[in-house]
Amino acid sequence: MRLRWLTLLLLLLLSVPGAASAAVPSLEELFGSYTGYAEVVDLVTGERERREMDVVIERYQRRGFRVRWTNVSLVDGRRDVPGVKRREMAVAFKPAPDGSYFVEAPEYNPFRRKEEIQPLEGDPIRWAVLDDSGLYIYSFVVLLDGRYELQMYRRFPEREGIGLLYERILDGTVVKRITGYAVRTE
C-alpha cells in the first residue's frame, strides 16, 4: 500500500511541467514584494470571489527561497465589513540533492521536536520547480478517504510584477482556479 502511494507520487512528479528540467535558472528575477488582486473560481459551484493579495519572494539560506503570502477575501469588493477573511502562509524551499528542483525546508524551531512527515496521515509533501515559464510550487496530500489532492501555484514574471495561477486538483479534476496579478512594491 505504501509503495503504491510512493509510486503515485513519483508519477505525479514526473508528469508536472518543468519537473524534468536539467538546469534551474536564477530566482533573482522573482525576488521582491508584490501586491495585487486575484479572482477565485470554484469550478464545481461556479461561485466567484475577489481577493487582495500580498506576496514576498525572498532568499532562504544561501541557495533556497521563501514565499510568504497573505490573501484577504473581500465581501462585496470591500475589506472593511464583517465576513472578510485573512489568511497568511509561508513556506521555505532548499535545493534538492541533485539541484534540479527544490524541496520544502521546515523552518527551524528549537522548542519543537523534529517530526517525520507522514503523507498517509494527511501531511502535505511540497516541492518547487523553476523553469522558463515561472516558479511552480506543488503541495500533494493523501486525503483521509484515500483520494488525493494536488495544489499547484505558479508565479511568473509579467509586465511590472508577477502573474499568479493556482489550481486545486482533486483526484485528477481541477475544482478551483485562481488567477491574478500583483505589482512590485517598494
N, CA, C and O of each residue as an XYZ file, in Angstrom:
744
protein
N       0.833     -1.198      0.000
C       0.000      0.000      0.000
C       0.867      1.248      0.000
O       0.653      2.157     -0.802
N       1.844      1.295      0.897
C       2.727      2.464      0.974
C       3.508      2.609     -0.329
O       3.689      3.722     -0.822
N       3.973      1.492     -0.891
C       4.712      1.534     -2.157
C       3.817      2.089     -3.268
O       4.292      2.816     -4.140
N       2.523      1.748     -3.240
C       1.597      2.245     -4.254
C       1.494      3.769     -4.197
O       1.491      4.419     -5.242
N       1.408      4.353     -2.997
C       1.317      5.808     -2.846
C       2.605      6.485     -3.269
O       2.574      7.534     -3.912
N       3.740      5.892     -2.915
C       5.014      6.480     -3.317
C       5.192      6.425     -4.829
O       5.747      7.347     -5.427
N       4.719      5.342     -5.447
C       4.766      5.226     -6.896
C       3.881      6.292     -7.546
O       4.276      6.915     -8.531
N       2.668      6.501     -6.984
C       1.770      7.541     -7.493
C       2.425      8.910     -7.386
O       2.360      9.703     -8.325
N       3.055      9.194     -6.248
C       3.723     10.476     -6.066
C       4.841     10.653     -7.090
O       4.975     11.731     -7.668
N       5.641      9.624     -7.324
C       6.711      9.703     -8.315
C       6.145      9.980     -9.708
O       6.701     10.788    -10.452
N       5.050      9.321    -10.062
C       4.421      9.571    -11.363
C       3.928     11.006    -11.466
O       4.060     11.631    -12.518
N       3.358     11.537    -10.380
C       2.926     12.934    -10.388
C       4.104     13.869    -10.581
O       4.026     14.826    -11.353
N       5.202     13.593     -9.877
C       6.391     14.438    -10.015
C       6.893     14.456    -11.450
O       7.278     15.505    -11.967
N       6.887     13.303    -12.085
C       7.410     13.207    -13.444
C       6.462     13.816    -14.471
O       6.896     14.195    -15.559
N       5.153     13.917    -14.137
C       4.191     14.462    -15.096
C       4.003     15.963    -14.957
O       3.283     16.567    -15.752
N       4.632     16.576    -13.966
C       4.479     18.002    -13.710
C       5.329     18.800    -14.689
O       6.484     18.448    -14.928
N       4.769     19.886    -15.268
C       5.576     20.693    -16.189
C       6.837     21.201    -15.518
O       6.795     21.703    -14.395
N       7.939     21.070    -16.199
C       9.189     21.596    -15.679
C       9.909     20.673    -14.719
O      11.061     20.944    -14.379
N       9.279     19.580    -14.259
C       9.899     18.736    -13.250
C      11.155     18.046    -13.765
O      12.017     17.672    -12.970
N      11.272     17.873    -15.052
C      12.432     17.187    -15.587
C      13.514     18.150    -16.059
O      14.476     17.728    -16.702
N      13.372     19.428    -15.753
C      14.357     20.415    -16.198
C      15.737     20.072    -15.671
O      15.878     19.683    -14.512
N      16.748     20.209    -16.497
C      18.104     19.897    -16.090
C      18.763     21.055    -15.362
O      19.490     20.838    -14.393
N      18.526     22.269    -15.807
C      19.174     23.430    -15.203
C      18.121     24.349    -14.579
O      17.081     24.615    -15.182
N      18.398     24.819    -13.388
C      17.483     25.716    -12.697
C      17.951     27.152    -12.920
O      19.051     27.510    -12.499
N      17.124     27.989    -13.583
C      17.506     29.389    -13.782
C      17.562     30.136    -12.446
O      17.143     29.607    -11.417
N      18.067     31.332    -12.467
C      18.178     32.155    -11.264
C      16.805     32.598    -10.763
O      15.905     32.886    -11.552
N      16.663     32.647     -9.445
C      15.440     33.135     -8.813
C      15.426     34.652     -8.667
O      14.386     35.243     -8.376
N      16.578     35.278     -8.868
C      16.732     36.716     -8.608
C      15.632     37.557     -9.254
O      15.168     38.530     -8.659
N      15.220     37.196    -10.445
C      14.215     37.965    -11.173
C      12.880     38.021    -10.427
O      12.136     38.992    -10.563
N      12.572     36.981     -9.638
C      11.297     36.926     -8.924
C      11.367     37.476     -7.508
O      10.327     37.757     -6.912
N      12.572     37.639     -6.950
C      12.683     38.134     -5.578
C      12.077     39.526     -5.477
O      12.307     40.377     -6.336
N      11.300     39.750     -4.420
C      10.712     41.064     -4.190
C       9.392     40.959     -3.462
O       8.942     39.872     -3.100
N       8.776     42.123     -3.253
C       7.466     42.229     -2.607
C       6.459     42.673     -3.657
O       6.759     43.518     -4.501
N       5.262     42.097     -3.597
C       4.230     42.372     -4.591
C       2.880     42.549     -3.899
O       2.633     41.978     -2.837
N       2.020     43.340     -4.512
C       0.646     43.478     -4.022
C      -0.292     43.545     -5.226
O       0.025     44.146     -6.252
N      -1.465     42.906     -5.069
C      -2.398     42.890     -6.188
C      -3.708     42.218     -5.846
O      -4.098     42.127     -4.682
N      -4.386     41.746     -6.896
C      -5.697     41.122     -6.769
C      -5.704     39.763     -7.451
O      -4.883     39.476     -8.323
N      -6.658     38.932     -7.030
C      -6.853     37.634     -7.662
C      -8.342     37.338     -7.762
O      -9.137     37.793     -6.940
N      -8.701     36.579     -8.769
C     -10.077     36.127     -8.984
C     -10.111     34.629     -8.690
O      -9.357     33.857     -9.281
N     -10.986     34.227     -7.779
C     -11.135     32.829     -7.374
C     -12.396     32.280     -8.021
O     -13.465     32.884     -7.924
N     -12.270     31.126     -8.685
C     -13.429     30.484     -9.306
C     -13.525     29.057     -8.793
O     -12.602     28.259     -8.956
N     -14.664     28.744     -8.166
C     -14.963     27.372     -7.762
C     -15.563     26.699     -8.985
O     -16.687     27.016     -9.373
N     -14.844     25.789     -9.590
C     -15.278     25.177    -10.845
C     -16.392     24.162    -10.655
O     -16.990     23.714    -11.633
N     -16.682     23.791     -9.412
C     -17.783     22.874     -9.130
C     -19.091     23.642     -8.991
O     -20.103     23.252     -9.574
N     -19.081     24.742     -8.216
C     -20.310     25.508     -7.963
C     -20.464     26.710     -8.881
O     -21.567     27.236     -9.029
N     -19.364     27.157     -9.506
C     -19.397     28.336    -10.348
C     -19.269     29.641     -9.574
O     -19.275     30.716    -10.173
N     -19.153     29.563     -8.252
C     -19.030     30.778     -7.443
C     -17.707     31.475     -7.732
O     -16.688     30.841     -8.002
N     -17.761     32.826     -7.666
C     -16.580     33.657     -7.894
C     -16.365     34.548     -6.689
O     -17.306     34.935     -5.996
N     -15.102     34.862     -6.459
C     -14.745     35.722     -5.335
C     -13.499     36.500     -5.724
O     -12.655     36.004     -6.470
N     -13.390     37.706     -5.224
C     -12.210     38.543     -5.487
C     -11.404     38.637     -4.199
O     -11.965     38.776     -3.111
N     -10.090     38.559     -4.332
C      -9.196     38.641     -3.191
C      -8.112     39.671     -3.430
O      -7.686     39.895     -4.563
N      -7.675     40.291     -2.353
C      -6.445     41.071     -2.379
C      -5.334     40.122     -1.972
O      -5.556     39.179     -1.212
N      -4.131     40.378     -2.486
C      -3.015     39.505     -2.115
C      -1.731     40.301     -1.999
O      -1.502     41.272     -2.720
N      -0.909     39.862     -1.076
C       0.454     40.354     -0.923
C       1.357     39.138     -0.993
O       1.072     38.117     -0.369
N       2.444     39.236     -1.747
C       3.377     38.132     -1.918
C       4.791     38.663     -1.726
O       5.143     39.723     -2.244
N       5.590     37.925     -0.984
C       7.015     38.236     -0.840
C       7.782     36.971     -1.221
O       7.542     35.896     -0.672
N       8.701     37.116     -2.165
C       9.589     36.014     -2.548
C      10.992     36.484     -2.212
O      11.446     37.510     -2.718
N      11.677     35.738     -1.364
C      12.977     36.175     -0.866
C      13.945     34.994     -0.744
O      13.548     33.830     -0.764
N      15.197     35.332     -0.620
C      16.235     34.312     -0.457
C      16.045     33.600      0.877
O      15.668     34.220      1.872
N      16.306     32.301      0.892
C      16.292     31.499      2.107
C      17.635     30.769      2.172
O      17.993     30.018      1.265
N      18.350     30.999      3.236
C      19.702     30.484      3.381
C      20.510     30.912      2.151
O      20.324     32.028      1.666
N      21.384     30.075      1.643
C      22.245     30.531      0.539
C      21.654     30.297     -0.844
O      21.781     31.149     -1.724
N      21.018     29.169     -1.042
C      20.561     28.842     -2.399
C      19.072     28.558     -2.500
O      18.582     28.187     -3.567
N      18.348     28.730     -1.405
C      16.919     28.463     -1.424
C      16.102     29.738     -1.510
O      16.637     30.818     -1.760
N      14.802     29.602     -1.300
C      13.905     30.756     -1.312
C      12.736     30.498     -0.373
O      12.410     29.360     -0.038
N      12.127     31.590      0.032
C      10.932     31.540      0.871
C       9.857     32.370      0.177
O      10.134     33.429     -0.385
N       8.628     31.868      0.230
C       7.481     32.610     -0.282
C       6.532     32.830      0.890
O       6.135     31.888      1.575
N       6.178     34.091      1.103
C       5.184     34.464      2.116
C       4.053     35.166      1.387
O       4.294     36.032      0.546
N       2.834     34.801      1.701
C       1.726     35.473      1.059
C       0.557     35.629      2.023
O       0.361     34.842      2.949
N      -0.203     36.674      1.763
C      -1.405     36.982      2.533
C      -2.541     37.171      1.547
O      -2.420     37.923      0.580
N      -3.646     36.485      1.799
C      -4.853     36.639      0.991
C      -5.936     37.256      1.858
O      -6.126     36.845      3.003
N      -6.638     38.228      1.329
C      -7.779     38.829      2.016
C      -8.989     38.634      1.110
O      -9.087     39.244      0.045
N      -9.917     37.767      1.549
C     -11.148     37.529      0.793
C     -12.112     38.664      1.069
O     -12.515     38.879      2.212
N     -12.480     39.381      0.041
C     -13.328     40.555      0.168
C     -14.802     40.169      0.235
O     -15.196     39.100     -0.231
N     -15.613     41.053      0.823
C     -17.062     40.886      0.871
C     -17.657     42.020      0.030
O     -17.532     43.196      0.371
N     -18.299     41.644     -1.062
C     -18.855     42.647     -1.987
C     -17.796     43.665     -2.410
O     -18.085     44.855     -2.537
N     -16.567     43.188     -2.628
C     -15.485     44.057     -3.072
C     -14.879     44.923     -1.987
O     -14.059     45.794     -2.277
N     -15.269     44.697     -0.737
C     -14.784     45.538      0.363
C     -14.060     44.690      1.398
O     -14.306     43.492      1.540
N     -13.146     45.362      2.125
C     -12.427     44.673      3.193
C     -12.727     45.279      4.550
O     -12.145     44.861      5.552
N     -13.630     46.264      4.606
C     -13.944     46.938      5.867
C     -15.342     46.589      6.382
O     -15.995     47.410      7.026
N     -15.795     45.364      6.093
C     -17.110     44.904      6.541
C     -16.975     43.513      7.170
O     -16.011     42.799      6.892
N     -17.933     43.129      8.011
C     -17.877     41.788      8.606
C     -17.875     40.695      7.530
O     -18.467     40.853      6.462
N     -17.201     39.592      7.834
C     -17.135     38.461      6.916
C     -15.855     38.384      6.109
O     -15.612     37.385      5.432
N     -15.026     39.429      6.170
C     -13.750     39.415      5.459
C     -12.849     38.364      6.105
O     -12.791     38.257      7.330
N     -12.150     37.593      5.279
C     -11.238     36.557      5.784
C      -9.813     36.889      5.374
O      -9.559     37.301      4.242
N      -8.884     36.704      6.310
C      -7.469     36.958      6.061
C      -6.711     35.665      6.344
O      -6.917     35.021      7.373
N      -5.834     35.297      5.416
C      -5.058     34.067      5.565
C      -3.617     34.360      5.214
O      -3.327     34.927      4.161
N      -2.711     33.970      6.103
C      -1.277     34.137      5.872
C      -0.617     32.771      5.784
O      -0.942     31.857      6.541
N       0.307     32.651      4.855
C       1.060     31.403      4.671
C       2.511     31.744      4.379
O       2.825     32.818      3.865
N       3.383     30.815      4.716
C       4.801     30.954      4.382
C       5.377     29.557      4.222
O       5.028     28.640      4.965
N       6.243     29.407      3.265
C       6.920     28.130      3.064
C       8.306     28.419      2.490
O       8.476     29.282      1.629
N       9.282     27.679      2.987
C      10.669     27.836      2.529
C      11.095     26.581      1.773
O      10.632     25.477      2.058
N      11.984     26.777      0.807
C      12.477     25.667     -0.006
C      13.993     25.728     -0.096
O      14.590     26.805     -0.092
N      14.600     24.558     -0.178
C      16.039     24.445     -0.399
C      16.243     23.548     -1.611
O      15.360     22.759     -1.947
N      17.393     23.655     -2.274
C      17.619     22.811     -3.449
C      17.605     21.326     -3.087
O      18.093     20.929     -2.028
N      17.046     20.522     -3.970
C      17.097     19.069     -3.816
C      18.555     18.627     -3.972
O      19.374     19.380     -4.499
N      18.881     17.422     -3.520
C      20.280     16.980     -3.604
C      20.909     17.110     -4.997
O      22.088     17.444     -5.111
N      20.130     16.848     -6.059
C      20.713     16.965     -7.404
C      20.558     18.373     -7.977
O      21.063     18.651     -9.065
N      19.862     19.274     -7.256
C      19.741     20.666     -7.682
C      18.758     20.930     -8.799
O      18.673     22.066     -9.266
N      18.003     19.932     -9.254
C      17.109     20.146    -10.389
C      15.728     20.664     -9.973
O      14.934     21.056    -10.828
N      15.443     20.669     -8.694
C      14.194     21.216     -8.170
C      14.433     21.566     -6.705
O      15.552     21.421     -6.211
N      13.394     22.025     -6.002
C      13.518     22.428     -4.603
C      12.577     21.588     -3.746
O      11.524     21.152     -4.211
N      12.961     21.365     -2.494
C      12.125     20.648     -1.538
C      11.831     21.562     -0.359
O      12.610     22.459     -0.036
N      10.693     21.316      0.275
C      10.328     22.138      1.427
C      11.385     22.011      2.515
O      11.877     20.921      2.806
N      11.717     23.138      3.103
C      12.678     23.197      4.201
C      11.919     23.637      5.448
O      11.601     24.817      5.589
N      11.628     22.715      6.346
C      10.883     23.109      7.549
C      11.637     24.195      8.314
O      12.849     24.108      8.513
N      10.899     25.213      8.734
C      11.513     26.300      9.500
C      12.051     25.751     10.813
O      11.420     24.899     11.439
N      13.203     26.231     11.227
C      13.837     25.781     12.452
C      13.085     26.303     13.672
O      12.792     27.495     13.766
N      12.777     25.411     14.598
C      12.137     25.787     15.853
C      12.822     24.984     16.958
O      12.610     23.776     17.058
N      13.646     25.638     17.794
C      14.391     24.901     18.827
C      13.497     24.298     19.904
O      13.955     23.455     20.676
N      12.248     24.705     19.971
C      11.352     24.205     21.014
C      10.435     23.083     20.546
O       9.632     22.560     21.319
N      10.562     22.719     19.276
C       9.722     21.654     18.753
C      10.577     20.475     18.344
O      11.619     20.634     17.708
N      10.128     19.299     18.714
C      10.814     18.078     18.342
C      10.639     17.843     16.836
O       9.547     18.025     16.299
N      11.715     17.441     16.166
C      11.633     17.172     14.730
C      10.752     15.945     14.504
O      10.958     14.882     15.088
N       9.775     16.136     13.642
C       8.864     15.047     13.336
C       8.960     14.713     11.858
O       9.107     15.596     11.013
N       8.875     13.439     11.565
C       8.911     12.978     10.186
C       7.554     13.248      9.533
O       6.508     13.070     10.157
N       7.583     13.677      8.277
C       6.347     13.916      7.535
C       5.632     12.584      7.332
O       6.252     11.583      6.971
N       4.338     12.584      7.566
C       3.501     11.389      7.428
C       2.477     11.616      6.308
O       1.349     12.024      6.587
N       2.849     11.361      5.054
C       1.931     11.625      3.944
C       0.607     10.864      4.047
O      -0.432     11.376      3.629
N       0.635      9.656      4.596
C      -0.601      8.876      4.702
C      -1.448      9.298      5.897
O      -2.538      8.768      6.113
N      -0.943     10.248      6.665
C      -1.697     10.812      7.790
C      -2.207     12.213      7.453
O      -2.735     12.904      8.325
N      -2.055     12.638      6.198
C      -2.564     13.941      5.779
C      -1.532     15.048      5.720
O      -1.875     16.180      5.377
N      -0.264     14.758      6.048
C       0.776     15.776      5.952
C       1.089     16.057      4.479
O       1.242     15.119      3.697
N       1.185     17.331      4.089
C       1.488     17.646      2.688
C       2.967     17.419      2.363
O       3.844     17.588      3.210
N       3.207     17.039      1.132
C       4.562     16.976      0.582
C       4.651     18.150     -0.389
O       3.832     18.269     -1.300
N       5.646     19.018     -0.194
C       5.759     20.217     -1.038
C       7.102     20.232     -1.752
O       8.132     19.851     -1.196
N       7.059     20.686     -3.001
C       8.275     20.859     -3.779
C       8.051     21.998     -4.761
O       6.917     22.426     -4.976
N       9.111     22.477     -5.344
C       9.029     23.603     -6.276
C       9.947     23.372     -7.460
O      10.982     22.714     -7.356
N       9.540     23.931     -8.585
C      10.306     23.818     -9.829
C      10.339     25.200    -10.475
O       9.317     25.881    -10.568
N      11.508     25.597    -10.912
C      11.650     26.850    -11.641
C      12.047     26.519    -13.064
O      13.059     25.858    -13.297
N      11.243     26.981    -14.022
C      11.594     26.776    -15.422
C      11.319     28.068    -16.185
O      11.027     29.101    -15.582
N      11.410     28.009    -17.494
C      11.245     29.204    -18.317
C       9.882     29.868    -18.172
O       9.748     31.058    -18.459
N       8.865     29.126    -17.730
C       7.523     29.702    -17.640
C       7.152     30.159    -16.230
O       6.032     30.621    -16.013
N       8.068     30.040    -15.271
C       7.790     30.563    -13.939
C       8.197     29.637    -12.820
O       8.852     28.616    -13.030
N       7.794     30.018    -11.629
C       8.075     29.262    -10.410
C       6.812     28.491    -10.039
O       5.772     29.087     -9.759
N       6.910     27.173    -10.041
C       5.804     26.293     -9.691
C       6.039     25.762     -8.283
O       7.125     25.277     -7.966
N       5.013     25.858     -7.442
C       5.070     25.251     -6.122
C       3.914     24.263     -6.043
O       2.768     24.599     -6.342
N       4.238     23.032     -5.633
C       3.254     21.962     -5.557
C       3.090     21.506     -4.119
O       4.041     21.492     -3.336
N       1.863     21.133     -3.792
C       1.566     20.554     -2.492
C       0.676     19.343     -2.743
O      -0.413     19.466     -3.305
N       1.148     18.175     -2.322
C       0.441     16.915     -2.558
C       0.002     16.351     -1.217
O       0.802     16.250     -0.286
N      -1.294     15.978     -1.120
C      -1.841     15.433      0.121
C      -2.663     14.196     -0.199
O      -3.464     14.190     -1.134
N      -2.454     13.144      0.594
C      -3.322     11.981      0.542
C      -4.420     12.242      1.571
O      -4.138     12.386      2.761
N      -5.658     12.303      1.116
C      -6.781     12.594      1.995
C      -7.148     11.370      2.831
O      -6.794     10.244      2.481
N      -7.844     11.591      3.915
C      -8.181     10.507      4.840
C      -9.036      9.423      4.198
O      -9.012      8.274      4.640
N      -9.796      9.777      3.154
C     -10.627      8.777      2.483
C      -9.888      8.070      1.339
O     -10.490      7.288      0.603
N      -8.567      8.347      1.188
C      -7.764      7.673      0.172
C      -7.635      8.429     -1.134
O      -6.802      8.077     -1.969
N      -8.448      9.471     -1.331
C      -8.295     10.281     -2.535
C      -7.066     11.160     -2.368
O      -6.494     11.229     -1.281
N      -6.654     11.840     -3.450
C      -5.510     12.734     -3.341
C      -5.898     14.142     -3.787
O      -6.842     14.347     -4.550
N      -5.127     15.098     -3.276
C      -5.289     16.493     -3.660
C      -3.918     17.026     -4.037
O      -2.942     16.841     -3.310
N      -3.857     17.685     -5.174
C      -2.643     18.339     -5.622
C      -2.968     19.819     -5.797
O      -3.920     20.175     -6.492
N      -2.177     20.675     -5.167
C      -2.323     22.114     -5.348
C      -1.101     22.607     -6.107
O       0.032     22.255     -5.780
N      -1.342     23.422     -7.118
C      -0.260     23.956     -7.937
C      -0.354     25.477     -7.918
O      -1.388     26.052     -8.257
N       0.745     26.122     -7.514
C       0.852     27.572     -7.532
C       1.905     27.933     -8.575
O       3.030     27.438     -8.513
N       1.558     28.774     -9.511
C       2.545     29.241    -10.497
C       2.636     30.752    -10.376
O       1.633     31.459    -10.473
N       3.842     31.231    -10.164
C       4.102     32.672    -10.147
C       5.100     32.939    -11.260
O       6.107     32.242    -11.384
N       4.814     33.958    -12.073
C       5.645     34.175    -13.253
C       5.794     35.670    -13.511
O       4.878     36.447    -13.239
N       6.964     36.074    -14.043
C       7.190     37.488    -14.348
C       6.176     37.974    -15.380
O       5.892     37.291    -16.364
N       5.640     39.162    -15.136
C       4.687     39.739    -16.073
C       4.710     41.257    -15.914
O       4.637     41.764    -14.794
N       4.810     41.980    -17.021
C       4.858     43.443    -17.021
C       5.749     43.957    -15.886
O       6.955     43.712    -15.885
N       5.160     44.663    -14.928
C       5.947     45.238    -13.830
C       5.697     44.515    -12.520
O       5.748     45.121    -11.450
N       5.427     43.216    -12.604
C       5.133     42.444    -11.401
C       5.156     40.964    -11.681
O       6.011     40.466    -12.414
N       4.198     40.260    -11.083
C       4.093     38.822    -11.300
C       2.644     38.437    -11.545
O       1.716     39.049    -11.017
N       2.481     37.414    -12.355
C       1.174     36.808    -12.552
C       1.054     35.613    -11.629
O       2.058     35.072    -11.166
N      -0.170     35.205    -11.364
C      -0.431     34.084    -10.472
C      -1.454     33.153    -11.107
O      -2.463     33.597    -11.655
N      -1.182     31.871    -11.025
C      -2.152     30.846    -11.391
C      -2.106     29.787    -10.305
O      -1.038     29.276     -9.971
N      -3.263     29.461     -9.758
C      -3.375     28.414     -8.739
C      -4.444     27.449     -9.189
O      -5.488     27.862     -9.695
N      -4.190     26.150     -9.007
C      -5.216     25.149     -9.273
C      -5.237     24.139     -8.133
O      -4.197     23.679     -7.663
N      -6.442     23.810     -7.708
C      -6.646     22.737     -6.727
C      -7.225     21.573     -7.505
O      -8.286     21.688     -8.120
N      -6.520     20.449     -7.475
C      -6.883     19.283     -8.266
C      -7.247     18.164     -7.302
O      -6.424     17.759     -6.481
N      -8.451     17.671     -7.393
C      -8.938     16.603     -6.530
C      -9.135     15.359     -7.369
O     -10.006     15.327     -8.239
N      -8.338     14.334     -7.120
C      -8.393     13.081     -7.885
C      -8.380     13.310     -9.391
O      -9.128     12.667    -10.127
N      -7.526     14.231     -9.851
C      -7.344     14.463    -11.273
C      -8.271     15.505    -11.881
O      -8.141     15.814    -13.066
N      -9.200     16.053    -11.110
C     -10.142     17.051    -11.612
C      -9.843     18.406    -10.983
O      -9.756     18.524     -9.760
N      -9.684     19.431    -11.825
C      -9.464     20.782    -11.306
C     -10.787     21.277    -10.732
O     -11.783     21.371    -11.450
N     -10.798     21.597     -9.425
C     -12.030     22.033     -8.766
C     -11.999     23.513     -8.391
O     -13.048     24.103     -8.134
N     -10.819     24.116     -8.358
C     -10.714     25.542     -8.047
C      -9.569     26.129     -8.847
O      -8.521     25.505     -9.011
N      -9.788     27.357     -9.349
C      -8.737     28.049    -10.097
C      -8.694     29.506     -9.626
O      -9.722     30.166     -9.476
N      -7.480     29.975     -9.402
C      -7.276     31.372     -9.018
C      -6.303     31.976    -10.016
O      -5.249     31.401    -10.290
N      -6.654     33.134    -10.558
C      -5.749     33.868    -11.432
C      -5.608     35.276    -10.877
O      -6.553     35.828    -10.314
N      -4.425     35.853    -11.038
C      -4.232     37.192    -10.512
C      -2.980     37.852    -11.035
O      -2.213     37.285    -11.814
N      -2.806     39.079    -10.570
C      -1.655     39.878    -10.960
C      -1.280     40.768     -9.790
O      -2.153     41.310     -9.111
N       0.014     40.920     -9.553
C       0.496     41.795     -8.480
C       1.672     42.611     -8.995
O       2.520     42.100     -9.726
N       1.718     43.881     -8.608
C       2.822     44.757     -9.000
C       3.903     44.709     -7.940
O       3.639     44.459     -6.765
N       5.122     44.953     -8.380
C       6.261     45.021     -7.442
C       6.101     46.264     -6.585
O       5.811     47.345     -7.097
N       6.288     46.111     -5.285
C       6.189     47.236     -4.353
C       7.551     47.524     -3.741
O       8.462     46.699     -3.812
N       7.679     48.678     -3.153
C       8.946     49.061     -2.525
C       8.870     48.917     -1.026
O       9.846     49.196     -0.329
